[in-house]
Amino acid sequence: MDRLTSMAVFLRAVDLGSFAAAAEVLEMSGPMVGKHVRFLEERLGVRLIHRTTRRQSLTEFGQAYYERCRAVLAEAEAADALASDQLSEPRGRLKVTMPALLGRHCVAPLLLRLAQKYPALELDLSFGDPVADLMEVGYDLAIRTGDLDEQSGVIARRIARQRMVVCGSRAYLKAHGKPRTLDELGQHQAIIYRRLGRARPWLFPRDSQPPREVWPAGRLRLDDLEAIADAAARGMGLAWLPSWLVRERLERGALVRILGNEGELPYDCHALWLPTPRLPLKVRLAVDALAAALPKLVA
């Protein structure tokens, strides 16, 4: 067996806490993960992991070997990245996680264009709103919007800034009136975005201060922004949505923007990746491509 491959499997098994979790991320069978670890143990003549039916833990030697393996593989990845840079062509699998709607409409088309340009580049794209742990799931890159306070131990680069706007249908505004100030929003029905089981406030800009939070009230709670836009177009209430998502509806009059600039919040979109001695060419080119083209799509 290849020693570096076995080292990489060993690291992933330790990081994820089980052979089964490592097998799922590495797309191999559980017994094959065990085979790689046993190969290292037999080669070294010492046990690396204490294993029971309920848990696993590193031996004292296994802990020291784990740290050395991490350093060795980091250097190997840096060497590979250097070779790729010399070839000036990204290759191998690029695994990216992104918000479902922004991903389908804006991010994925740009990455597909990159894959068309570089035939040796493979794409593995995941669409979902829950924030994924980059190391645990093995992603090269994550695209996320909004507050990054929950993220630690990652590199972040802002690649675009979308605008959040409040809008409603002409029929709704004719029946209920058009709010002129933020204080008047409380008198209106809102269509609420519920993410991970809880509602989120609407945010509005304030000069040199954190955004003002407004907690809308309404009888509709949805976890899909496009469904919220559809409900707003049907006159079911006001919605707070990305401008790129409702651009066509605004242009054809299905929705009307309200509150003007007071209701427009710049909402950052970031690319995140794990620290590495040398950023792989495939990741760098993907981030650069998104930073160059995404702002035009979400403006």
C-alpha positions in Angstrom: 0.0 0.0 0.0 1.1 3.6 -0.5 2.4 5.0 2.8 1.3 8.6 2.2 -2.2 7.4 1.3 -2.3 5.3 4.5 -1.1 8.3 6.5 -3.9 10.5 5.1 -6.5 7.8 5.9 -5.0 7.5 9.5 -5.3 11.3 10.0 -8.8 11.4 8.8 -9.8 8.5 11.0 -8.4 10.3 14.0 -9.8 13.7 13.1 -13.3 12.3 12.6 -13.2 9.9 15.6 -14.2 6.7 13.8 -13.3 4.5 10.8 -16.9 4.7 9.6 -16.9 8.5 9.5 -13.5 8.5 7.7 -14.8 5.9 5.2 -17.8 8.1 4.3 -15.7 11.2 3.7 -13.0 9.4 1.8 -15.6 7.4 -0.2 -14.1 4.0 0.7 -15.3 1.1 2.8 -14.8 0.9 6.6 -12.7 -2.3 6.3 -10.4 -0.5 3.8 -9.8 2.3 6.4 -8.9 -0.3 8.9 -6.6 -2.0 6.4 -4.7 1.3 5.9 -4.2 1.8 9.6 -3.1 -1.8 10.2 -0.6 -1.4 7.3 1.0 1.5 9.2 0.9 -0.4 12.5 2.5 -3.5 11.0 5.1 -1.5 9.2 6.0 0.4 12.4 5.7 -2.6 14.7 3.6 -0.6 17.2 -0.1 0.1 17.8 -1.4 3.5 16.9 -5.0 3.4 18.0 -6.7 1.6 20.8 -10.0 0.4 19.4 -13.1 -1.0 21.2 -16.7 -1.6 20.0 -17.6 1.8 21.5 -14.7 4.2 21.0 -11.2 4.7 19.7 -8.2 6.6 21.2 -4.6 7.2 20.2 -1.8 5.4 21.9 1.0 7.6 23.3 3.1 6.7 20.2 0.0 7.1 18.0 -0.3 10.8 19.2 3.3 11.6 18.3 3.0 9.8 15.0 -0.2 11.7 14.2 1.5 15.0 14.6 4.4 14.0 12.4 2.0 12.6 9.8 0.2 15.9 9.7 3.4 17.8 9.1 4.6 15.3 6.4 1.3 15.5 4.5 1.2 19.3 4.7 4.6 19.4 3.1 3.5 16.9 0.4 0.5 19.0 -0.4 2.7 22.1 -0.6 5.0 20.3 -3.0 2.0 19.2 -5.2 0.7 22.7 -5.2 4.0 24.0 -6.3 4.0 21.5 -9.2 0.5 22.5 -10.2 1.5 26.1 -10.2 4.4 25.3 -12.6 1.9 23.5 -14.8 -0.5 26.6 -14.5 -3.5 24.2 -14.6 -5.6 23.1 -11.7 -6.2 19.4 -11.5 -7.9 17.0 -9.1 -11.1 17.2 -7.1 -12.4 20.6 -5.8 -15.0 20.0 -3.1 -17.1 23.1 -2.4 -20.1 23.7 -0.1 -22.4 26.6 -0.6 -25.9 28.0 0.3 -28.5 26.2 -1.8 -30.2 29.1 -3.6 -27.1 31.3 -4.0 -25.2 28.3 -5.1 -27.6 27.2 -7.8 -28.3 30.6 -9.2 -24.8 32.3 -8.9 -21.9 30.2 -7.6 -22.3 26.9 -9.4 -22.5 28.5 -12.9 -19.2 30.2 -12.3 -17.5 27.1 -11.0 -18.9 25.1 -14.0 -17.4 27.7 -16.3 -14.0 27.2 -14.6 -14.3 23.4 -15.0 -15.0 23.9 -18.7 -11.8 25.9 -19.0 -9.7 23.3 -17.1 -10.5 19.7 -18.2 -8.3 18.2 -15.5 -10.4 19.9 -12.7 -13.1 17.8 -11.0 -16.0 19.5 -9.2 -17.8 18.0 -6.1 -20.4 20.6 -5.2 -22.7 20.5 -2.2 -25.8 22.7 -1.8 -27.1 23.4 1.7 -27.6 26.2 4.1 -26.3 24.7 7.3 -22.7 25.7 7.9 -20.4 22.7 7.5 -17.2 22.1 9.3 -14.5 22.2 6.5 -12.2 19.7 8.1 -14.8 17.3 9.3 -16.5 16.9 5.9 -13.4 17.4 3.8 -14.3 20.5 1.9 -11.7 22.5 0.0 -13.8 25.6 0.0 -17.0 27.0 1.6 -19.1 29.9 0.4 -21.1 31.6 3.1 -23.1 34.8 3.5 -23.6 37.1 6.5 -22.0 36.9 9.9 -18.9 34.7 10.3 -18.6 34.8 14.1 -19.3 31.1 14.3 -16.3 30.3 12.1 -12.8 29.8 13.6 -9.6 28.4 12.4 -10.3 29.2 8.7 -9.2 31.8 6.2 -12.0 34.1 4.9 -12.0 36.4 1.9 -15.0 38.6 0.9 -15.9 37.8 -2.7 -19.1 39.8 -3.1 -21.6 42.0 -1.4 -25.3 41.4 -2.0 -28.1 43.8 -1.1 -31.0 42.8 1.1 -34.3 44.7 0.3 -37.8 44.8 1.6 -40.5 44.2 -1.0 -44.2 43.3 -1.4 -46.8 43.0 -4.1 -48.8 45.8 -5.4 -52.0 44.1 -4.3 -50.7 43.8 -0.7 -49.6 47.4 -0.6 -52.9 48.6 -2.0 -54.8 46.6 0.7 -52.5 47.4 3.7 -50.7 50.5 2.8 -47.0 51.1 2.2 -44.7 51.4 5.2 -42.6 54.6 5.1 -40.3 53.9 8.1 -38.8 50.9 9.9 -41.2 51.5 12.9 -44.2 51.0 10.6 -43.0 47.5 9.6 -44.5 46.2 12.9 -48.0 47.0 11.5 -47.6 44.6 8.6 -47.6 40.9 7.9 -44.2 39.5 7.1 -43.1 36.3 5.5 -40.5 35.0 7.8 -37.3 33.1 6.9 -36.8 30.3 9.3 -33.3 28.7 9.2 -32.2 25.7 11.3 -35.5 25.8 13.3 -35.4 29.5 14.3 -36.5 32.8 12.7 -33.9 35.5 11.8 -34.3 39.2 12.3 -34.4 41.7 9.4 -31.3 43.9 9.5 -31.1 47.5 8.4 -28.0 49.7 8.1 -27.1 52.4 10.6 -24.2 54.9 10.2 -21.1 53.7 12.1 -23.2 51.3 14.2 -24.2 47.6 14.1 -27.3 47.0 11.9 -30.7 47.6 13.5 -32.6 44.4 14.1 -36.3 44.3 13.3 -38.2 41.1 14.3 -41.0 40.8 11.8 -44.4 39.3 12.8 -46.4 37.0 10.5 -48.2 33.7 10.1 -45.9 32.3 7.4 -42.6 30.8 8.2 -40.6 29.2 5.4 -37.0 27.9 5.1 -36.6 28.6 1.3 -36.0 32.2 0.1 -37.5 31.5 -3.4 -40.7 30.2 -1.8 -40.8 33.4 0.3 -40.4 35.5 -2.9 -43.3 33.6 -4.5 -45.5 34.1 -1.4 -44.7 37.8 -1.4 -45.7 38.0 -5.1 -49.0 36.4 -4.2 -49.7 39.2 -1.8 -49.2 37.2 1.4 -47.0 39.8 3.1 -43.7 41.7 3.0 -40.4 39.9 2.5 -36.7 40.7 3.2 -34.8 39.2 0.3 -31.5 39.5 -1.7 -32.0 41.9 -4.5 -30.5 39.5 -7.1 -33.2 36.9 -6.2 -36.1 39.4 -6.8 -34.6 41.4 -9.6 -36.8 39.9 -12.4 -39.9 40.2 -10.2 -39.2 43.8 -9.5 -38.6 44.6 -13.2 -41.9 43.1 -14.3 -43.8 44.6 -11.4 -44.7 41.4 -9.5 -43.0 42.9 -6.5 -42.3 46.5 -5.4 -39.3 47.6 -3.3 -40.1 49.7 -0.3 -38.2 51.9 2.3 -35.7 53.0 -0.4 -32.1 53.1 0.7 -33.1 52.9 4.4 -34.2 49.3 3.8 -31.1 48.2 1.8 -28.5 46.3 3.8 -25.1 45.2 2.2 -24.7 41.5 3.0 -21.3 40.1 2.6 -20.5 36.8 0.8 -17.3 35.1 1.8 -15.1 32.2 0.6 -13.6 30.2 3.4 -10.8 27.6 3.4 -8.5 25.9 5.9 -5.0 27.3 6.5 -2.4 25.6 4.5 1.3 26.2 3.9 0.6 26.8 0.2 -2.9 27.4 -1.2 -3.6 24.8 -3.9 -3.9 26.3 -7.4 -7.4 24.9 -7.8 -8.7 26.7 -4.7 -6.9 30.0 -5.5 -8.3 30.0 -9.1 -11.8 29.2 -7.9 -11.7 32.0 -5.3 -10.3 34.5 -7.8 -12.9 33.5 -10.4 -15.8 34.0 -7.9 -14.4 37.3 -6.6 -14.2 38.6 -10.2 -17.6 37.6 -11.4 -19.9 37.1 -8.4 -20.3 40.8 -7.5 -21.9 41.5 -10.9 -24.4 38.6 -10.4 -25.5 39.6 -6.9 -25.5 43.4 -7.3 
